[in-house]
């Protein structure tokens, strides 16, 4: 059950990261929103790395 939860969280984090990357590309350079999106991308990327480590250790 724990492995399934980790896999689901990993997929959600991957999808969120992809959506943040797409949003980042579409926002004009003059908008401060890019800074917030970049920070969000880094947080999601960090969570994804942690989840992948936990998944590897669980196997």
Secondary structure, 3 states (H helix, E strand, C coil): CHHHHHHHHHHHHHHHHHHHHHHHHHCCCCCCHHHHHHHHHHHHHHHHHHHHHHHHHHC
